[in-house]
Amino acid sequence: MSVSAAILDRIAVEGPIPFEVFQHMALYGDGGFFTRGPVRSSATGDFLTSPEVSPWFGRTIARFLNARHIQTLVEVGAGSGSLLREVLDDLGEVDAWAVEASPTARESLRGAIPADRVAESLAALPAGLSGAIVANELIDNLPVAIAVKSEHGWNEHFVGTVGDELGFFTVGARPEVAAWADAYGGVVPVGGVVEVQLEAARWLVQAIARLADGVILVIDYGGTAEELAPRRHLGTLRTYRGHHLGPDPLLEPGETDITVDVNFTALLAIARENGASAKLFRQDDFLAEWGLRSVISEMKHGELAHARAGETMKQLEVKNDRINAETLLHPRGLGDFRALVVEVKT
């Protein structure tokens, strides 16, 4: 059965469903975008993430983790394993785990770490870990509710059917959705849209609970509630396919990535409410703090030395490596992502 057919069948039985139920089926259900087909984060896939752009992303994160002398490393949403492999190459001996929803990606990851260390969810990990949990471009894909500001409070978009097609239905917001929107939505005009990230909150609480002590590093696009305020007129919900913006999320469920900007104000608050300390950085600042700008400066000196020696091919290799590393710091691109560092001690 196709994803669309499964969604239509569920609506036929239950009536209109919350958007996060629709999104979960479209992305992670049977035949969903992330549970079938190839690994999505690749040059021939649907999008590229920082570790596919430059190995210096993983190498720099390894510097951050080495400073903490971690015993265990968990990457959640490990995808192709590009980040995990890069980090492990520069770490000392650690117990490495990968968590991944995609069966295809899990098979690929079993080539990088032992098969019994590849899991489908955080719940499969042992409790009381001492180490680090890393999630790069994971939170933006976790299912969200869609809240719409009204003159009298909050409404919510459910997904139902209009004839044979899917469409949005406006209902009064569920209490937990309205409470999250009030707490973390920021300044929202009447008619404005907030992606309510309850699943992201649950994920972070679960990640904190898995650690006896250590650090959680979340890197993703988004910002604080204040930074996201200019986008509240239309919201940040969108789709991707083949490295380009895709169609309306209701048109081809299961065939596109569905994503939103992460609300880091909410994650900061939730981390602190659960006994952890938390700091937020821009990706460019975080990577620079752990030495990437110094590495790039050394590359420039290397390029010059190869040029003076007439070693053209070596010069071009270093130049390409340097340009890719600089892409991680671009202020209007990957450098504008956010890095959330959550410190856990029990």
C-alpha positions in Angstrom: 0.0 0.0 0.0 1.3 3.5 -0.9 1.8 6.1 1.8 -1.0 8.2 0.3 -3.4 5.2 0.4 -2.5 4.5 4.0 -3.1 8.1 5.0 -6.4 8.2 3.1 -7.5 4.9 4.8 -6.7 6.3 8.2 -8.6 9.5 7.6 -11.6 7.4 6.3 -11.7 5.7 9.7 -10.7 8.5 12.1 -11.6 11.7 10.3 -9.0 14.5 9.9 -5.7 13.7 11.7 -3.2 16.0 13.3 -0.4 17.2 11.0 2.2 15.4 13.1 0.5 12.1 12.5 0.4 12.8 8.7 4.1 13.8 8.8 5.1 10.8 10.7 3.4 8.5 8.2 4.9 10.4 5.3 8.4 10.3 6.6 8.7 7.3 8.9 5.7 5.1 8.2 5.7 2.0 6.0 7.1 3.1 2.7 7.8 6.6 4.0 10.4 9.0 2.7 13.1 7.9 5.2 12.1 4.3 5.5 12.6 3.2 1.9 14.8 3.8 -1.0 18.4 5.1 -1.0 20.2 7.1 1.7 18.8 10.6 1.3 21.9 12.7 2.3 24.2 12.3 -0.6 25.2 14.1 -3.9 22.9 11.8 -5.8 20.1 11.9 -3.1 17.8 14.7 -2.0 20.0 17.0 0.2 23.6 17.4 1.4 24.5 18.0 5.1 27.7 19.5 6.5 29.7 16.2 6.7 29.0 15.5 3.0 30.3 19.0 2.2 33.6 18.7 4.0 35.3 16.2 6.3 36.4 19.1 8.5 32.9 19.2 10.0 33.4 15.8 11.6 37.1 16.5 12.4 36.2 19.7 14.2 33.4 18.0 16.2 36.0 15.4 17.1 38.1 18.1 18.6 35.1 19.3 20.7 34.5 15.7 21.9 38.1 14.8 22.5 38.3 17.7 25.0 35.6 15.9 27.0 37.3 12.5 27.1 34.1 10.8 26.3 33.6 7.0 26.6 30.6 6.6 24.4 29.5 8.3 21.2 26.0 8.1 19.8 25.0 9.7 16.6 21.2 10.0 16.1 20.0 10.3 12.5 23.3 9.0 11.4 22.2 8.6 7.7 25.0 7.5 5.4 27.5 7.5 8.3 29.6 10.2 6.8 29.7 12.2 10.1 30.2 9.2 12.3 33.1 7.9 10.3 34.8 11.3 10.3 34.4 11.8 14.0 35.6 8.2 14.9 38.7 8.7 12.7 39.8 11.5 15.0 38.6 10.2 18.4 40.3 7.8 20.7 38.8 4.4 21.6 35.1 4.9 22.3 32.0 2.7 22.3 30.2 4.0 19.2 26.4 3.7 18.5 24.3 4.9 15.6 20.5 5.5 15.7 18.7 5.6 12.4 15.1 5.2 11.2 16.0 4.2 7.6 16.6 0.5 7.1 18.9 1.2 4.1 21.0 3.6 6.2 21.1 1.1 9.1 22.6 -1.5 6.7 25.2 1.0 5.5 26.1 1.9 9.1 26.7 -1.7 10.0 29.8 -1.4 7.8 31.2 1.3 10.0 30.4 0.0 13.5 29.4 -3.4 15.0 25.9 -4.5 13.9 24.7 -4.6 17.6 25.5 -1.0 18.0 23.1 0.2 15.2 19.6 0.9 16.6 16.3 2.2 15.3 15.6 4.5 18.2 17.0 6.1 21.3 14.9 3.8 23.4 17.1 0.9 22.3 20.2 2.4 23.9 21.2 1.5 27.4 20.6 4.0 30.1 23.3 5.7 32.2 25.7 6.4 29.3 28.8 8.5 29.8 29.6 10.3 26.7 28.1 12.3 23.8 24.9 12.2 21.8 25.2 14.1 18.4 22.3 14.9 16.1 23.1 16.8 12.9 20.0 17.9 10.9 17.7 15.5 12.8 15.4 17.8 14.7 14.1 19.7 11.6 12.5 16.4 10.4 10.7 15.4 13.6 6.9 15.6 13.2 5.3 18.9 14.2 1.8 20.2 14.9 0.7 23.3 12.9 -0.8 26.1 15.1 -2.4 29.2 13.6 -3.0 32.4 15.7 -6.5 33.6 15.9 -8.0 36.7 17.5 -9.1 34.5 20.4 -6.1 32.1 20.8 -4.9 29.2 18.7 -6.4 27.0 16.0 -4.7 24.0 14.5 -4.4 22.5 11.0 -5.5 18.9 10.8 -5.2 16.9 7.5 -8.4 15.6 6.0 -9.8 14.9 2.6 -11.5 17.3 0.1 -13.0 14.9 -2.5 -10.1 12.5 -3.4 -7.4 14.9 -2.3 -5.8 15.8 1.0 -6.4 19.2 2.5 -6.1 21.2 5.7 -9.0 21.5 8.1 -9.0 24.2 10.9 -9.9 23.0 14.4 -9.4 24.4 17.8 -5.9 23.7 19.0 -5.3 20.9 21.4 -4.3 22.2 24.9 -0.7 20.9 24.7 -0.3 22.5 21.3 -1.7 25.9 22.4 0.5 25.8 25.6 3.7 25.1 23.5 2.8 27.9 21.0 2.1 30.4 23.9 5.4 29.4 25.6 7.8 29.3 22.7 6.1 30.8 19.6 7.2 34.3 20.3 5.4 37.3 18.8 3.0 36.0 16.2 0.5 38.1 14.2 -3.2 37.0 13.8 -3.1 34.5 11.0 0.5 33.7 11.7 1.8 30.1 11.8 3.9 28.3 14.4 5.3 24.8 14.0 4.7 23.2 17.4 7.7 21.0 18.1 6.4 18.7 20.8 8.3 15.7 19.3 11.6 17.6 19.4 10.9 18.3 23.1 10.3 14.6 23.8 13.4 13.7 21.9 15.6 16.0 23.9 14.1 14.8 27.2 14.8 11.2 26.2 18.3 12.0 25.1 19.0 13.7 28.5 17.6 10.7 30.3 20.0 8.4 28.4 23.1 10.1 29.8 24.5 9.8 33.3 26.9 12.5 32.3 28.1 14.0 29.1 27.0 16.3 26.3 24.3 16.5 23.7 25.3 18.4 20.5 22.4 19.4 18.2 23.2 21.1 15.0 20.4 22.3 12.7 18.8 25.2 10.8 16.5 27.4 12.7 16.9 30.0 15.4 15.5 31.5 18.6 11.8 32.5 18.7 12.8 36.1 18.2 14.9 35.2 15.2 12.0 33.2 13.7 9.5 35.9 14.2 9.8 37.5 10.7 8.8 34.1 9.2 5.6 33.6 11.3 3.3 35.1 8.6 3.6 32.0 6.5 5.5 29.6 8.8 8.7 27.6 7.9 7.1 24.3 6.8 8.5 23.2 3.4 9.6 20.1 1.5 12.8 19.1 -0.3 13.5 16.7 -3.1 16.5 16.3 -5.4 18.3 19.2 -3.7 15.5 21.7 -4.5 12.4 22.9 -2.7 9.6 20.5 -3.3 5.8 20.7 -3.6 3.2 21.4 -1.0 3.6 18.7 1.7 0.1 17.3 1.2 0.6 16.7 -2.6 3.0 13.8 -2.6 3.4 12.3 0.9 6.2 9.8 1.1 8.0 11.3 -1.9 9.5 14.4 -0.3 11.4 15.5 2.8 9.2 17.5 5.1 11.0 20.0 7.3 10.8 23.1 9.5 13.1 25.5 11.2 14.0 24.4 14.7 12.9 26.6 17.5 16.0 26.6 19.7 14.3 28.8 22.4 12.1 25.8 23.2 15.0 23.4 23.3 17.1 25.7 25.5 14.2 25.9 28.0 13.4 22.2 27.9 17.1 21.3 28.5 17.2 23.6 31.6 13.9 22.3 32.9 15.3 18.8 32.8 18.3 19.6 34.9 20.9 20.2 32.1 22.8 23.4 31.2 22.6 24.6 27.6 24.2 27.1 25.4 23.4 28.1 21.8 26.0 29.1 19.1 25.9 29.8 15.4 27.6 26.9 13.5 30.4 29.2 12.2 31.2 30.4 15.7 31.1 26.9 17.2 33.4 25.5 14.5 35.7 28.5 14.8 35.9 28.0 18.5 37.2 24.5 17.9 39.8 25.5 15.5 38.4 25.5 12.0 39.4 29.0 11.0 43.0 28.2 12.1 42.9 25.0 9.9 41.7 27.1 7.0 44.5 29.6 7.5 47.0 26.7 7.5 45.4 25.5 4.2 46.0 28.9 2.6 49.6 28.8 3.6 49.9 25.3 2.1 48.3 26.5 -1.1 50.9 29.2 -1.4 53.8 26.8 -0.6 52.6 24.4 -3.3 52.2 27.2 -5.8 55.7 28.5 -5.2 57.1 25.0 -5.6 55.2 24.5 -8.9 53.1 21.7 -7.5 49.9 22.6 -9.3 47.9 19.5 -8.6 48.7 19.5 -4.8 47.8 23.2 -4.8 44.4 22.5 -6.4 43.7 19.7 -4.0 44.4 21.9 -0.9 42.4 24.7 -2.5 39.4 22.4 -3.0 39.6 21.2 0.6 39.9 24.8 1.8 36.9 26.0 -0.2 34.7 23.1 1.1 35.8 23.9 4.7 35.0 27.6 4.2 31.5 26.6 3.1 30.8 25.3 6.6 31.3 28.9 7.9 29.4 30.8 5.2 27.3 33.4 7.1 24.3 33.0 4.8 24.6 29.3 4.4 25.7 26.5 6.7 27.5 29.0 9.0 24.0 30.3 9.9 22.9 27.0 11.3 22.7 26.7 15.1 24.7 24.5 17.5 23.1 23.6 20.8 25.4 22.3 23.5 23.6 20.6 26.3 25.7 19.5 29.3 24.3 16.7 31.5 25.5 15.7 34.9 23.6 13.5 37.4 
